[in-house]
Amino acid sequence: MTRPGPIGLLRATGVLLGKDLLIEWRTRARLNALIFFALATLLLFSFALGPDTKLLERNAGGYLWLAILFASTLALGESFRVEQENACLDGLRLAPADARAIFLSKALGNTLLLVVLGGVLIPAMVALYGVKVVLGAGPLLGTLVLGCMALAAPGTVYAAISSNARARDVLLPLLLFPLIVPALLASAKAMMLVLQGDPMNQLNSWFGLLTGFNLIYWGLGFALFPRVIED
Amino acid sequence: MGKFFRIALPPIALGLLVWGHYNGLAVAPPDREMGDVQRIMYAHVPAVWIAMVALTLNFICSVTYLFKPSWKTDALAEASAEVGLLFGAVGVLLGAIWGRPTWGVYWTWDPRLTTAAILLVAYMGYMALRRFVEDAEKRAVWSAVVGIIAAVDLPIIWFSVKWWRSLHQVQSSPKTVDPAMVFPLRISAFAFLAFMIVFLIYRYRIALHERQAEVALPDALPTDDPASRRSAGVA
């Protein structure tokens, strides 16, 4: 009888991601709640600022990313709550798979969830704030994916930490929000350029900043995550 | 050695501070453009330097802890984060006081100021994490991870004035500054460094004792949980 050996990082990531997506698909509670939460946030911005359509149109990119950021704290916290029930995380740790695969699968799952959320929010934003997507679908999708990746990587590490701490609902935004400022700034600026046109050709420098941010925090998360979940 | 530092260093620090500030406030010439307002530099700049030193120490302790866990490293990490946060807050506050007469505003979203604000909030999060996790070992590992992630901001702050030319001036070098100004600045920096070491020693000892009490007697320190408060005899 041969003992099952450890499986490769990529395969383990794929299996774990498949598991998370299946849980998500079977309940669909998290995504639905997130979408309504983020839509409500978008609506609240227009109420808080009054019916000044010019102001809303000018700042639409920033409001969209704030709505995604607020929703992401719920999504990230929830992604580890699943593992807390019945001590599932212990089971994952005991499995003959690399702990870094847990980080990759969770971070990719969170990215995917946020991209889907953004995909629902963008049409709502276009309708609510009366904006046009000047640069088209490609740069729009690029901004969305890079921005969501930048939220997901440090967010996944911090969600794993705060899910076990006291006052976890306070702790996650407290840790994440200061860290995310450069990514939020770059995503919001890039989104505004996508919506309003880019005569000075600045979009690529914001993409560069987001890519650098992603490289740093995906790398740090990948290296440090096994220590976060060890017992 | 430890006793020498605890007893001899505070008066040395105070003496250096008085010497540096006397030279800065009374001997050094006023700045050509800002006049006497510029003299706040002798406290503002050393405070920020020392904050960076303390937080770099926190980063070093965090990395060390992950490779070689020890309560001493963890206690030093806690002490350095708190002392760094203190000096950073003093530096930002003095900068705001300097900014009002110089730039006309207390605060502006200049890259240096923005990254400094991010730094302060990030380490406040670090301190909060330390309060919110009861298990001493988990707390040490997690705060090491958060300390490493937060330290990414340190080089960004340092280079922000070079990367984005904005309101905040680029770092001066002794070559570009009047020697009469460099001297008190250096003395003040050593004074702040001495104060940092004093604060670190005291805070480190407190942290280490707390940790030893926690690990030896898990119920020794009261928590917010009412049940454990009763068992620890705390009303």
Interface residues (C-beta under 8 A of the other chain):
Chain A: P154 V157 Y158 I161 S162 N164 A165 R166 A167 R168 V170 L171 L174 L175 F177 P178 L179 V181 P182 I216 Y217 L220 L224 R227 V228 E230
Chain B: L66 T114 I118 L119 V121 A122 M124 G125 Y126 A128 L129 F132 V133 E134 K138 V141 W142 A144 V145 V146 I148 I149 A150 V152 I156 D224
